[in-house]
């Protein structure tokens, strides 16, 4: 019985794991190709680059979605921090797939969302922010502090008012 297990079950398990790995790589490559074909614009031509990176200073970018409860809950915190730091530019970049739902949300909750202005540059902006790594944007909210056109800090998950305010002031 033990030999049967060693010679049959273990090799079959290894083969199955290998096939699943190959399949997941093919799916990821297909998805990346699809995204790059749909969003092949260079960030240099985006309004994000022109309005927030080329002008220097500090910009805070919050990657969020309307379906993400922690994202929606922290919007008032960002609004309060923005009101107290009028030299810092605050922008939101939505990962919503449904533009109508996003538009409805923004009509009820006006925030400086740059998604529609940069529709063809979303992937380029996400790459610039450095969020396409191992975790990618599977975890949101994510908040980036950019100083003089370079990402200097990244926070994954919700923010705390006091901690984020102190962190932000350390970059002045």
N, C-alpha and C positions, 0 to 999 in steps of 0.2 A: 504494500500500500504506500509506504513512504517513497519507494522508487518511482512509482507512478506519479506521485505528486511532484517529485523533483524533476522528472523528465518531461512532464506534460504541462502541468498547471503553471509552474514558474515561467517557462519559456513563452507560454501563451499570454501570460500577464504582461511580460516585457514587450511582446509584439503589440498587444492592445495599447499599452501606454505609448509606444512609439507612433502608432497610427493616430492616436488622439493628438499627440504633439504636432505631427505633420499637418493634420487637419486644421488645428488652431492656427498654425503659421500661415496656411493658405487663406484662411478666413481673414486674418489680420492684414495680410498683403493685399487682398482684394478690397478690404475696407479702406486701407490707406490709399490705394490707387484711385478709388472712387472719390474720396475726399480731395485728393490732390487735383483731380480733374475738375471737380466742382469749385475749387478754391485755389486757383493757381496764381493769384495776384501776389506781388511783392509788397511787403509791409511799407516800403519806402514811398509807395504811391497812396497809402491810406490816409484818411483824415486823422486817424489815431496818431500816426507818425507826425503829421504836420501840426496838430493841435496840442499834443501832449508830450512828445519826445523831443522834437526840435526846439522847443521853447525853453528847455531847461527847467530848473526848479524841481519840486516834488509832486509826483502824481501817485494817487492811490487807485489801484484797479481792483474791483471786487468781481470775481467770477461767480455767477449765481444762476438761479432758475426760479421761475414762478412756482414750480411744484416742490421746491425745496423749502420746507418750513423754517429751518434755522436761517436760511438765506433771507427770507422775508422778515423774520423776527429781528434781524440785526440791521435792517435798513434804517430805522429811526436812530440807532446808535451811530451809524455813519453820518446821518444828517446832523446830529448834534456835534460830532467831532468836526465835520466840515464847517459848521457855523462858527466854531471856536478857532479854526485854523484857516482863515480866509486866503492865505497865500498858497495853500495846498489845493491841487486840483483833484477832485474825487469823481471817478467814473465807474460805471457798472457795465459788465459784459455778460449777456445772458446766453445760457446754453439751451434755451428752449427750442424745441423742434417745431412748435406751432406758433408762427408769427402773429396770428390773430389773437391767440390767448395772451401773448406778450404785449401786444398793442393795447388790448383791453385792460390789462394790469397797469400798464404805464399811464393810461388815461385816469385811472382812479388813484394811482400812487406815483406822482411825478418825481422821477429821479433822473440823474444824468446818465441815461443808458445809451451807450455808443453802438449797440448791436446793429441797428438798421443803417446807420451812417457808414458802417464798415462791413456790410453784408458779404462782400467778396473777399474780405481780408481776415475773417475770423480765424482760420487755421494758421495764418501767418502771425497773427497777434498771439494766439495760444503758444505757438512755437517760440516767439520772442520772450514771452513770459516764463518759458521753461517748464510749462505744465504738461508737456507731452512725454514725460519720462515714464518710469515704471508705473506710478500711480495714475499718470495722465490726469484726466479730469473726472475720475470715478468718484472722487470725494470733493464735495462742494459744501459750503462756500470755501473759496480760496481768495486770499487777499495779498496783493503784491504792492510793495512800495518801490517806486521808481524815482531815482534821483539823477538828474542830468542825463536822462536817456538810458540809464542802466538799472536793471532790477537789483535792488540792494537788500530786499527782505521778502520772504514768502511765509504766509501763515495759512495753514490748512485747518479747516473747521471754523467755528464761530469765533468772534473776537470778544474780548472783554474791554469795556470802555477805558478803564484806568490803564491797564497794561498796554493797550494799543496806542493810547494818547502819549504815554511815556516813551514808547518805542518810536513813534512818529517824531516826537520832539528831539530825539537823539540824532536824527538825520538833518536837523536844521543847520 
